[in-house]
Amino acid sequence: MPKKYRASVIGATGMAGQQFMEALIGHPWFEIISLHGHASIGKKFGESIRGFTSYKYPEEIKEMTVTDIKDLDLNSIDIVFSAIPSGYAREIEGEIATSKPVISTAAAYRYEEDVPIFLPIVNGEHYRILDIQKKKRGWKGFIVPGPNCTAIGLAISLYPILKKYGIKSVHMVSMQAITGAGYPGVASYDIIANVIPHIEREERKVMREIKKIFGTIIEDKIHDLEFLIDCKCNRVPSINGHMESVFIETVKEFEDIEEIKQTLRDFEGQTAGLDLPNAPEHPIKVFDDPYRPQPRIDLDNKGDEKTGMRTYVGGIEKTNFINGLKFTVLSHNTELGAGRGGVLSAEYLIAKKYI
Ligand SMILES: NC(=O)c1ccc[n+]([C@@H]2O[C@H](COP(=O)([O-])OP(=O)(O)OC[C@H]3O[C@@H](n4cnc5c(N)ncnc54)[C@H](OP(=O)(O)O)[C@@H]3O)[C@@H](O)[C@H]2O)c1
């Protein structure tokens, strides 16, 4: 890689933004030029990090001052990573995209027909819609949002099955970690030793996004893949990782569970062969042990630097339905599901020479 891309991070102090930071620090292709926020404007990054992190930030990063987004000099940077609440993202990201690429974790632009819900492991080819986005809006830059964190593990685990057997229906029940709600997120009194059986707007987002993630670009739009999908989302007292119980009906018959396991194990994804620093070689880890995956064992207990970028699938069984299958899936909501996943998107776009 001949040059380092100069990056700004908006919302660096938050749950998703910290994962942008961790992925960008020491990255061979990026250097962090500026940090932007809201409540922490004027403070040092090291004093403003929200929540608890065991990550050891280098001194020079801790010493960086968080500034107002109005102070961002777009001529001095090549790319912006944004992890801010959707309500603010609409205006802020739109303005930056007039001249620079924006990789976002927010939902503000996800549902527009010229904007991909980008998950390069699954739908890397959707970057082709960006030419249309730029032309239609008269932008020199563009916006690439990642999916909702609950949709990500589901999309990655379904995709190899979809490709091989087709999917007739999907039902999903989630158990989502508290970091998914940002900081301070859910009140401690509400979540300790408890389960909250509703997450505002989450179910609608997941159902809508999965269909678009699997969609096809036809002319100037991304057209959804149509199949039956429904879900129920719960907040549970785990720290990291959204776990989901998934029930599906495939269109084509599968031989047996071993064949499904092998299909998931063999999956390499659209990031394969591009030599991207944050792409896991095998995006899906399959367990035979019915007690796995578990958030504490498989995510909090860091195995290697790609731990938070894999999708973990276990408990694969046939159901009583025709071509019925069930399994448990787990993925990291702020790593693959937000900041580090966003950095992988940027790596993919660089590899495709789009940035
Ligand atoms: N948490 C997850 O698992 C997850 C996963 C996928 C996507 N997301 C999405 O990522 C975004 C951030 O979520 P989060 O969970 O990281 O939230 P968070 O922990 O509450 O952090 C919010 C961040 O946004 C900054 N911010 C707030 N208002 C701003 C403004 N007007 N201008 C500039 N910066 C502003 C905050 O900076 P200060 O600290 O300086 O106020 C903070 O760094 C949301 O859109 C969320 O939906 C989150």
The ligand as a MOL file (V3000), in Angstrom:
LIG
                    3D

  0  0  0     0  0            999 V3000
M  V30 BEGIN CTAB
M  V30 COUNTS 48 52 0 0 0
M  V30 BEGIN ATOM
M  V30 1 N -23.2400 0.0180 20.1630 0
M  V30 2 C -23.3710 -0.8390 19.1690 0
M  V30 3 O -23.2790 -2.0660 19.3440 0
M  V30 4 C -23.6480 -0.3540 17.7560 0
M  V30 5 C -23.5850 -1.2920 16.7170 0
M  V30 6 C -23.8620 -0.8690 15.4000 0
M  V30 7 C -24.1830 0.4330 15.1650 0
M  V30 8 N -24.2450 1.3230 16.2050 0 CHG=1
M  V30 9 C -24.5660 2.7140 15.8750 0
M  V30 10 O -23.3850 3.5000 16.0830 0
M  V30 11 C -23.7500 4.8380 16.4920 0
M  V30 12 C -23.0780 5.1370 17.8150 0
M  V30 13 O -23.5730 4.2210 18.7760 0
M  V30 14 P -22.8440 3.9430 20.1720 0
M  V30 15 O -23.4740 2.7360 20.7180 0
M  V30 16 O -21.3840 3.9960 19.9980 0 CHG=-1
M  V30 17 O -23.3280 5.2360 21.0040 0
M  V30 18 P -22.6210 5.9590 22.2550 0
M  V30 19 O -21.8300 4.9870 23.0300 0
M  V30 20 O -23.7200 6.6820 22.9170 0
M  V30 21 O -21.6290 7.0190 21.5700 0
M  V30 22 C -22.0990 8.0860 20.8300 0
M  V30 23 C -20.9300 8.8500 20.2590 0
M  V30 24 O -21.4250 9.8820 19.3970 0
M  V30 25 C -20.8480 11.1360 19.7640 0
M  V30 26 N -21.8420 12.1620 19.4730 0
M  V30 27 C -23.0870 12.2770 19.9870 0
M  V30 28 N -23.7000 13.3230 19.4350 0
M  V30 29 C -22.8410 13.9080 18.5660 0
M  V30 30 C -22.8840 15.0510 17.7250 0
M  V30 31 N -23.9540 15.8210 17.6480 0
M  V30 32 N -21.7900 15.3470 16.9780 0
M  V30 33 C -20.6830 14.5940 17.0380 0
M  V30 34 N -20.5770 13.4920 17.8320 0
M  V30 35 C -21.6440 13.1560 18.5860 0
M  V30 36 C -20.5040 10.9840 21.2260 0
M  V30 37 O -19.4510 11.8890 21.5290 0
M  V30 38 P -19.2340 12.5020 23.0240 0
M  V30 39 O -18.7830 11.3900 23.8980 0
M  V30 40 O -18.1960 13.5410 22.8020 0
M  V30 41 O -20.5670 13.0680 23.3990 0
M  V30 42 C -20.0580 9.5360 21.3020 0
M  V30 43 O -18.7050 9.4200 20.9200 0
M  V30 44 C -25.2770 4.8480 16.5670 0
M  V30 45 O -25.8110 5.3460 15.3540 0
M  V30 46 C -25.6320 3.3680 16.7290 0
M  V30 47 O -26.9190 3.0630 16.2800 0
M  V30 48 C -23.9660 0.9610 17.4870 0
M  V30 END ATOM
M  V30 BEGIN BOND
M  V30 1 1 1 2
M  V30 2 2 2 3
M  V30 3 1 2 4
M  V30 4 1 4 5
M  V30 5 2 4 48
M  V30 6 2 5 6
M  V30 7 1 6 7
M  V30 8 2 7 8
M  V30 9 1 8 9
M  V30 10 1 8 48
M  V30 11 1 9 10
M  V30 12 1 9 46
M  V30 13 1 10 11
M  V30 14 1 11 12
M  V30 15 1 11 44
M  V30 16 1 12 13
M  V30 17 1 13 14
M  V30 18 2 14 15
M  V30 19 1 14 16
M  V30 20 1 14 17
M  V30 21 1 17 18
M  V30 22 2 18 19
M  V30 23 1 18 20
M  V30 24 1 18 21
M  V30 25 1 21 22
M  V30 26 1 22 23
M  V30 27 1 23 24
M  V30 28 1 23 42
M  V30 29 1 24 25
M  V30 30 1 25 26
M  V30 31 1 25 36
M  V30 32 1 26 27
M  V30 33 1 26 35
M  V30 34 2 27 28
M  V30 35 1 28 29
M  V30 36 1 29 30
M  V30 37 2 29 35
M  V30 38 1 30 31
M  V30 39 2 30 32
M  V30 40 1 32 33
M  V30 41 2 33 34
M  V30 42 1 34 35
M  V30 43 1 36 37
M  V30 44 1 36 42
M  V30 45 1 37 38
M  V30 46 2 38 39
M  V30 47 1 38 40
M  V30 48 1 38 41
M  V30 49 1 42 43
M  V30 50 1 44 45
M  V30 51 1 44 46
M  V30 52 1 46 47
M  V30 END BOND
M  V30 END CTAB
M  END
